Amino acid sequence: MRKGAVKEVLAKIKYDPRENEEDYYIIIEHRGAENNERKIPVDWIELGHGYFFVGQTQIPYHRILKVVRNDGRVIWETRKIR
């Protein structure tokens, strides 16, 4: 399931011509949201160095809990205990 760092997984999804970023979403830890999680389509995000961006909002990569295909298959999942 785990295929490297989350930034590497997202870069492959976003920049590999064999992938379609619209087929993926991420689940982030978002305090105050239902279940403390929020779902964000990968095509909404821009990759940065220690952070990724959704519009003007800067979010650290360590907040990403999962990268999921739209068919429900988990591509990457954090190891941290929540």
Chimera marker file (.cmm) of the C-alpha trace (Angstrom):
<marker_set name="trace">
<marker id="1" x="0.000" y="0.000" z="0.000" r="1" g="1" b="0" radius="0.5"/>
<marker id="2" x="2.700" y="2.493" z="0.980" r="1" g="1" b="0" radius="0.5"/>
<marker id="3" x="4.829" y="3.435" z="-2.029" r="1" g="1" b="0" radius="0.5"/>
<marker id="4" x="7.116" y="6.183" z="-0.714" r="1" g="1" b="0" radius="0.5"/>
<marker id="5" x="6.537" y="9.602" z="0.728" r="1" g="1" b="0" radius="0.5"/>
<marker id="6" x="3.139" y="11.164" z="0.157" r="1" g="1" b="0" radius="0.5"/>
<marker id="7" x="4.648" y="14.036" z="-1.835" r="1" g="1" b="0" radius="0.5"/>
<marker id="8" x="6.227" y="11.516" z="-4.240" r="1" g="1" b="0" radius="0.5"/>
<marker id="9" x="2.901" y="9.707" z="-4.639" r="1" g="1" b="0" radius="0.5"/>
<marker id="10" x="1.076" y="12.978" z="-5.354" r="1" g="1" b="0" radius="0.5"/>
<marker id="11" x="3.759" y="14.123" z="-7.803" r="1" g="1" b="0" radius="0.5"/>
<marker id="12" x="3.376" y="10.878" z="-9.741" r="1" g="1" b="0" radius="0.5"/>
<marker id="13" x="-0.405" y="11.304" z="-9.859" r="1" g="1" b="0" radius="0.5"/>
<marker id="14" x="-0.183" y="14.947" z="-10.927" r="1" g="1" b="0" radius="0.5"/>
<marker id="15" x="2.707" y="14.795" z="-13.418" r="1" g="1" b="0" radius="0.5"/>
<marker id="16" x="2.783" y="11.274" z="-14.871" r="1" g="1" b="0" radius="0.5"/>
<marker id="17" x="0.905" y="11.396" z="-18.201" r="1" g="1" b="0" radius="0.5"/>
<marker id="18" x="-0.391" y="7.851" z="-17.572" r="1" g="1" b="0" radius="0.5"/>
<marker id="19" x="-2.328" y="9.083" z="-14.519" r="1" g="1" b="0" radius="0.5"/>
<marker id="20" x="-5.435" y="11.264" z="-14.392" r="1" g="1" b="0" radius="0.5"/>
<marker id="21" x="-5.383" y="13.437" z="-11.278" r="1" g="1" b="0" radius="0.5"/>
<marker id="22" x="-9.181" y="13.725" z="-11.429" r="1" g="1" b="0" radius="0.5"/>
<marker id="23" x="-9.340" y="10.029" z="-10.473" r="1" g="1" b="0" radius="0.5"/>
<marker id="24" x="-7.892" y="10.689" z="-6.987" r="1" g="1" b="0" radius="0.5"/>
<marker id="25" x="-8.598" y="12.526" z="-3.767" r="1" g="1" b="0" radius="0.5"/>
<marker id="26" x="-6.822" y="12.979" z="-0.465" r="1" g="1" b="0" radius="0.5"/>
<marker id="27" x="-8.185" y="12.823" z="3.059" r="1" g="1" b="0" radius="0.5"/>
<marker id="28" x="-6.607" y="15.290" z="5.449" r="1" g="1" b="0" radius="0.5"/>
<marker id="29" x="-6.794" y="15.773" z="9.183" r="1" g="1" b="0" radius="0.5"/>
<marker id="30" x="-8.990" y="18.849" z="9.646" r="1" g="1" b="0" radius="0.5"/>
<marker id="31" x="-9.880" y="19.709" z="13.221" r="1" g="1" b="0" radius="0.5"/>
<marker id="32" x="-13.492" y="20.682" z="13.648" r="1" g="1" b="0" radius="0.5"/>
<marker id="33" x="-14.712" y="18.867" z="10.541" r="1" g="1" b="0" radius="0.5"/>
<marker id="34" x="-16.880" y="15.760" z="10.751" r="1" g="1" b="0" radius="0.5"/>
<marker id="35" x="-14.652" y="12.909" z="12.006" r="1" g="1" b="0" radius="0.5"/>
<marker id="36" x="-11.815" y="15.498" z="11.964" r="1" g="1" b="0" radius="0.5"/>
<marker id="37" x="-11.307" y="14.689" z="8.274" r="1" g="1" b="0" radius="0.5"/>
<marker id="38" x="-11.814" y="16.494" z="4.988" r="1" g="1" b="0" radius="0.5"/>
<marker id="39" x="-11.797" y="15.073" z="1.449" r="1" g="1" b="0" radius="0.5"/>
<marker id="40" x="-10.000" y="17.139" z="-1.239" r="1" g="1" b="0" radius="0.5"/>
<marker id="41" x="-9.730" y="16.235" z="-4.958" r="1" g="1" b="0" radius="0.5"/>
<marker id="42" x="-6.104" y="15.982" z="-6.098" r="1" g="1" b="0" radius="0.5"/>
<marker id="43" x="-6.775" y="18.294" z="-9.047" r="1" g="1" b="0" radius="0.5"/>
<marker id="44" x="-7.520" y="21.104" z="-6.539" r="1" g="1" b="0" radius="0.5"/>
<marker id="45" x="-4.044" y="21.003" z="-4.996" r="1" g="1" b="0" radius="0.5"/>
<marker id="46" x="-0.679" y="22.484" z="-5.976" r="1" g="1" b="0" radius="0.5"/>
<marker id="47" x="2.457" y="20.865" z="-4.593" r="1" g="1" b="0" radius="0.5"/>
<marker id="48" x="5.027" y="22.876" z="-2.637" r="1" g="1" b="0" radius="0.5"/>
<marker id="49" x="8.128" y="21.956" z="-0.628" r="1" g="1" b="0" radius="0.5"/>
<marker id="50" x="6.874" y="21.275" z="2.912" r="1" g="1" b="0" radius="0.5"/>
<marker id="51" x="3.282" y="22.199" z="2.135" r="1" g="1" b="0" radius="0.5"/>
<marker id="52" x="0.653" y="21.832" z="-0.542" r="1" g="1" b="0" radius="0.5"/>
<marker id="53" x="-1.860" y="24.514" z="-1.473" r="1" g="1" b="0" radius="0.5"/>
<marker id="54" x="-5.614" y="24.506" z="-1.988" r="1" g="1" b="0" radius="0.5"/>
<marker id="55" x="-6.179" y="27.940" z="-3.463" r="1" g="1" b="0" radius="0.5"/>
<marker id="56" x="-4.445" y="30.322" z="-1.048" r="1" g="1" b="0" radius="0.5"/>
<marker id="57" x="-4.580" y="27.873" z="1.869" r="1" g="1" b="0" radius="0.5"/>
<marker id="58" x="-1.243" y="26.293" z="2.804" r="1" g="1" b="0" radius="0.5"/>
<marker id="59" x="-1.481" y="22.801" z="4.368" r="1" g="1" b="0" radius="0.5"/>
<marker id="60" x="1.471" y="20.700" z="5.594" r="1" g="1" b="0" radius="0.5"/>
<marker id="61" x="1.909" y="17.262" z="4.045" r="1" g="1" b="0" radius="0.5"/>
<marker id="62" x="1.842" y="15.597" z="7.460" r="1" g="1" b="0" radius="0.5"/>
<marker id="63" x="-1.891" y="16.386" z="7.623" r="1" g="1" b="0" radius="0.5"/>
<marker id="64" x="-2.569" y="13.971" z="4.766" r="1" g="1" b="0" radius="0.5"/>
<marker id="65" x="-4.049" y="10.741" z="6.107" r="1" g="1" b="0" radius="0.5"/>
<marker id="66" x="-4.768" y="8.920" z="2.829" r="1" g="1" b="0" radius="0.5"/>
<marker id="67" x="-4.542" y="9.148" z="-0.948" r="1" g="1" b="0" radius="0.5"/>
<marker id="68" x="-7.497" y="7.327" z="-2.504" r="1" g="1" b="0" radius="0.5"/>
<marker id="69" x="-8.710" y="6.509" z="-6.017" r="1" g="1" b="0" radius="0.5"/>
<marker id="70" x="-12.314" y="7.388" z="-6.771" r="1" g="1" b="0" radius="0.5"/>
<marker id="71" x="-13.069" y="3.636" z="-6.854" r="1" g="1" b="0" radius="0.5"/>
<marker id="72" x="-12.156" y="3.499" z="-3.135" r="1" g="1" b="0" radius="0.5"/>
<marker id="73" x="-8.718" y="1.868" z="-3.457" r="1" g="1" b="0" radius="0.5"/>
<marker id="74" x="-6.256" y="3.362" z="-0.951" r="1" g="1" b="0" radius="0.5"/>
<marker id="75" x="-3.002" y="4.269" z="-2.733" r="1" g="1" b="0" radius="0.5"/>
<marker id="76" x="-1.137" y="5.662" z="0.278" r="1" g="1" b="0" radius="0.5"/>
<marker id="77" x="-1.960" y="5.812" z="3.989" r="1" g="1" b="0" radius="0.5"/>
<marker id="78" x="-0.120" y="7.370" z="6.916" r="1" g="1" b="0" radius="0.5"/>
<marker id="79" x="1.515" y="5.196" z="9.526" r="1" g="1" b="0" radius="0.5"/>
<marker id="80" x="0.838" y="7.573" z="12.394" r="1" g="1" b="0" radius="0.5"/>
<marker id="81" x="-1.587" y="6.580" z="15.116" r="1" g="1" b="0" radius="0.5"/>
<marker id="82" x="-4.568" y="8.914" z="15.400" r="1" g="1" b="0" radius="0.5"/>
<link id1="1" id2="2" r="1" g="1" b="0" radius="0.2"/>
<link id1="2" id2="3" r="1" g="1" b="0" radius="0.2"/>
<link id1="3" id2="4" r="1" g="1" b="0" radius="0.2"/>
<link id1="4" id2="5" r="1" g="1" b="0" radius="0.2"/>
<link id1="5" id2="6" r="1" g="1" b="0" radius="0.2"/>
<link id1="6" id2="7" r="1" g="1" b="0" radius="0.2"/>
<link id1="7" id2="8" r="1" g="1" b="0" radius="0.2"/>
<link id1="8" id2="9" r="1" g="1" b="0" radius="0.2"/>
<link id1="9" id2="10" r="1" g="1" b="0" radius="0.2"/>
<link id1="10" id2="11" r="1" g="1" b="0" radius="0.2"/>
<link id1="11" id2="12" r="1" g="1" b="0" radius="0.2"/>
<link id1="12" id2="13" r="1" g="1" b="0" radius="0.2"/>
<link id1="13" id2="14" r="1" g="1" b="0" radius="0.2"/>
<link id1="14" id2="15" r="1" g="1" b="0" radius="0.2"/>
<link id1="15" id2="16" r="1" g="1" b="0" radius="0.2"/>
<link id1="16" id2="17" r="1" g="1" b="0" radius="0.2"/>
<link id1="17" id2="18" r="1" g="1" b="0" radius="0.2"/>
<link id1="18" id2="19" r="1" g="1" b="0" radius="0.2"/>
<link id1="19" id2="20" r="1" g="1" b="0" radius="0.2"/>
<link id1="20" id2="21" r="1" g="1" b="0" radius="0.2"/>
<link id1="21" id2="22" r="1" g="1" b="0" radius="0.2"/>
<link id1="22" id2="23" r="1" g="1" b="0" radius="0.2"/>
<link id1="23" id2="24" r="1" g="1" b="0" radius="0.2"/>
<link id1="24" id2="25" r="1" g="1" b="0" radius="0.2"/>
<link id1="25" id2="26" r="1" g="1" b="0" radius="0.2"/>
<link id1="26" id2="27" r="1" g="1" b="0" radius="0.2"/>
<link id1="27" id2="28" r="1" g="1" b="0" radius="0.2"/>
<link id1="28" id2="29" r="1" g="1" b="0" radius="0.2"/>
<link id1="29" id2="30" r="1" g="1" b="0" radius="0.2"/>
<link id1="30" id2="31" r="1" g="1" b="0" radius="0.2"/>
<link id1="31" id2="32" r="1" g="1" b="0" radius="0.2"/>
<link id1="32" id2="33" r="1" g="1" b="0" radius="0.2"/>
<link id1="33" id2="34" r="1" g="1" b="0" radius="0.2"/>
<link id1="34" id2="35" r="1" g="1" b="0" radius="0.2"/>
<link id1="35" id2="36" r="1" g="1" b="0" radius="0.2"/>
<link id1="36" id2="37" r="1" g="1" b="0" radius="0.2"/>
<link id1="37" id2="38" r="1" g="1" b="0" radius="0.2"/>
<link id1="38" id2="39" r="1" g="1" b="0" radius="0.2"/>
<link id1="39" id2="40" r="1" g="1" b="0" radius="0.2"/>
<link id1="40" id2="41" r="1" g="1" b="0" radius="0.2"/>
<link id1="41" id2="42" r="1" g="1" b="0" radius="0.2"/>
<link id1="42" id2="43" r="1" g="1" b="0" radius="0.2"/>
<link id1="43" id2="44" r="1" g="1" b="0" radius="0.2"/>
<link id1="44" id2="45" r="1" g="1" b="0" radius="0.2"/>
<link id1="45" id2="46" r="1" g="1" b="0" radius="0.2"/>
<link id1="46" id2="47" r="1" g="1" b="0" radius="0.2"/>
<link id1="47" id2="48" r="1" g="1" b="0" radius="0.2"/>
<link id1="48" id2="49" r="1" g="1" b="0" radius="0.2"/>
<link id1="49" id2="50" r="1" g="1" b="0" radius="0.2"/>
<link id1="50" id2="51" r="1" g="1" b="0" radius="0.2"/>
<link id1="51" id2="52" r="1" g="1" b="0" radius="0.2"/>
<link id1="52" id2="53" r="1" g="1" b="0" radius="0.2"/>
<link id1="53" id2="54" r="1" g="1" b="0" radius="0.2"/>
<link id1="54" id2="55" r="1" g="1" b="0" radius="0.2"/>
<link id1="55" id2="56" r="1" g="1" b="0" radius="0.2"/>
<link id1="56" id2="57" r="1" g="1" b="0" radius="0.2"/>
<link id1="57" id2="58" r="1" g="1" b="0" radius="0.2"/>
<link id1="58" id2="59" r="1" g="1" b="0" radius="0.2"/>
<link id1="59" id2="60" r="1" g="1" b="0" radius="0.2"/>
<link id1="60" id2="61" r="1" g="1" b="0" radius="0.2"/>
<link id1="61" id2="62" r="1" g="1" b="0" radius="0.2"/>
<link id1="62" id2="63" r="1" g="1" b="0" radius="0.2"/>
<link id1="63" id2="64" r="1" g="1" b="0" radius="0.2"/>
<link id1="64" id2="65" r="1" g="1" b="0" radius="0.2"/>
<link id1="65" id2="66" r="1" g="1" b="0" radius="0.2"/>
<link id1="66" id2="67" r="1" g="1" b="0" radius="0.2"/>
<link id1="67" id2="68" r="1" g="1" b="0" radius="0.2"/>
<link id1="68" id2="69" r="1" g="1" b="0" radius="0.2"/>
<link id1="69" id2="70" r="1" g="1" b="0" radius="0.2"/>
<link id1="70" id2="71" r="1" g="1" b="0" radius="0.2"/>
<link id1="71" id2="72" r="1" g="1" b="0" radius="0.2"/>
<link id1="72" id2="73" r="1" g="1" b="0" radius="0.2"/>
<link id1="73" id2="74" r="1" g="1" b="0" radius="0.2"/>
<link id1="74" id2="75" r="1" g="1" b="0" radius="0.2"/>
<link id1="75" id2="76" r="1" g="1" b="0" radius="0.2"/>
<link id1="76" id2="77" r="1" g="1" b="0" radius="0.2"/>
<link id1="77" id2="78" r="1" g="1" b="0" radius="0.2"/>
<link id1="78" id2="79" r="1" g="1" b="0" radius="0.2"/>
<link id1="79" id2="80" r="1" g="1" b="0" radius="0.2"/>
<link id1="80" id2="81" r="1" g="1" b="0" radius="0.2"/>
<link id1="81" id2="82" r="1" g="1" b="0" radius="0.2"/>
</marker_set>
